[in-house]
Amino acid sequence: MKNKLGVLVVCLFCQIVLGQNGSRKPLHGQVINDFLTIESGYVMNINANVRTFIGAGGLFDIMARPKDTLLFSGLAFQSKKIVLTEKDCAEVLFKLKLDLVNNQLKEVVVHKELKVKSLDQNSQHYVDMQFEDDKQSTAKNNAMLSDQTIKYGTDFVRIFKDVKKLLSKKEDVKDEEVTDIAFVEYAKDNFTKDFYTKTLSLKDDEIELFLMYCSNDPHSKELVDPDQKFQLMDFMVNKNKEFKKVAAGKK
């Protein structure tokens, strides 16, 4: 009797698994760019918990169906998240254009410990720069009560505004996409590369994909706060366990 019950449970489990993936079909896709052939990177289907590699010519195959969320990440292009439509899945070859990573950032080394970076010709970055007091500056009264602000603290409000400004030049940019990118930049800015490569055991080309995977969780947006850095660390450690399970599956 116990054996029969065990067999029944296994059969039901198999039916559930097949039912979840039965409506998914192989999606034959290609990532493209106007200036460079993309031949490396990852594609992850969050709903199906599978991921695959981007191969020669930017081609990839992954199990998917309409309304599935796909994450695209690689060292050569900017990460992107899309939700598949009926039309996308009906394509013989689904094509997606990706933007290359901006490697034209100018970096001026002032001295050993100070680096000034500029994204464009906008003068706003000069306004945001912090300077030490000199003889002509107004003296700060350190005897007065503190206003609870942190001197030279990172202005994360400015980060969100800058990301929004950069993406606003593109058409049909959703607020969700801005929030995802803001979370990725915030996480990269607040944790060293060793945290990702050593503590979380991620490869260099997996870091961006992992952060995009984290940003898809609505709870991640609540942790973009300097006072919740430890909570964010714990969140990413737990998310990494889920991410590793996907990585251990079919790639």
C-alpha positions, -999 to +999 in steps of 0.1 A: +000+000+000+028+024+009+046+016-024+015+023-044+010+056-025+046+065-032+042+058-069+010+079-070+028+109-054+057+107-079+032+105-108+014+136-095+046+155-091+057+147-127+023+158-140+026+191-121+061+197-135+051+188-171+020+210-167+041+239-158+065+235-187+042+218-212+030+251-227+066+264-231+083+259-264+118+265-276+123+301-283+149+306-311+164+341-306+192+364-316+206+394-299+220+421-322+237+454-323+243+479-351+280+481-345+292+449-331+283+412-333+274+399-298+288+364-292+287+360-255+265+365-225+235+349-208+197+347-212+177+338-181+140+329-180+129+339-145+095+322-147+109+289-159+140+291-138+163+283-167+192+301-184+213+296-214+244+310-231+245+334-260+266+318-287+282+327-320+262+353-340+243+362-309+221+331-312+204+314-283+176+289-275+155+289-244+122+274-232+096+302-230+060+312-234+041+346-236+044+367-204+077+351-193+103+375-182+137+372-198+170+388-185+198+395-209+233+402-195+269+402-207+302+420-205+298+436-239+263+450-237+240+467-212+217+444-193+181+443-203+148+428-191+118+421-213+084+404-210+076+382-239+045+387-260+025+364-282+041+380-312+076+374-298+070+337-293+054+333-327+086+346-345+106+320-363+137+339-351+131+364-323+155+393-325+164+418-298+186+448-302+209+455-272+230+485-265+268+482-260+284+490-226+296+526-227+334+523-226+339+560-234+338+572-199+367+596-193+387+592-161+412+618-149+435+607-121+441+638-099+463+620-074+467+586-057+433+585-039+411+608-059+396+600-093+372+623-112+349+608-138+327+626-163+299+610-183+293+639-207+297+676-211+270+684-186+282+707-158+261+691-132+289+667-121+309+698-111+281+709-089+280+675-073+317+674-065+328+679-029+357+702-020+377+707+012+374+740+030+400+766+022+408+800+037+381+817+017+354+792+026+328+799+052+340+783+085+318+755+098+308+757+134+315+723+148+303+733+182+267+735+170+244+705+171+246+682+141+219+683+115+222+645+111+236+647+076+267+628+065+296+649+051+305+638+016+278+611+018+267+595-015+237+613-030+216+584-041+188+607-050+211+621-076+220+586-089+183+579-095+178+612-113+209+607-135+197+572-145+163+585-153+178+614-173+200+590-193+172+566-201+146+593-208+164+599-242+152+565-253+116+558-263+092+537-243+114+534-212+093+522-183+098+533-146+103+496-137+133+495-160+148+526-144+143+511-110+160+479-120+190+497-133+192+520-103+192+489-080+220+473-100+241+505-098+234+509-061+244+473-053+276+476-074+285+509-057+280+496-021+298+462-023+333+454-035+339+430-064+353+405-039+319+403-022+305+390-055+334+369-067+345+354-034+316+356-009+289+348-035+313+328-058+300+345-089+320+348-122+327+382-135+302+378-163+275+366-139+275+396-116+253+418-137+229+390-144+227+381-107+219+417-098+192+419-125+178+387-111+177+403-076+161+435-090+132+415-103+122+408-067+100+438-055+116+435-021+149+447-035+136+482-041+129+485-003+166+479+004+180+507-016+188+526+016+222+531+033+206+522+067+197+488+053+230+477+039+232+446+061+196+436+052+206+440+015+236+418+020+215+391+036+189+395+008+216+389-019+231+360+000+197+342+000+190+352-036+223+338-046+212+303-034+182+305-058+205+319-086+229+290-081+201+264-085+192+280-118+228+280-128+232+243-119+203+234-143+203+235-181+224+264-193 
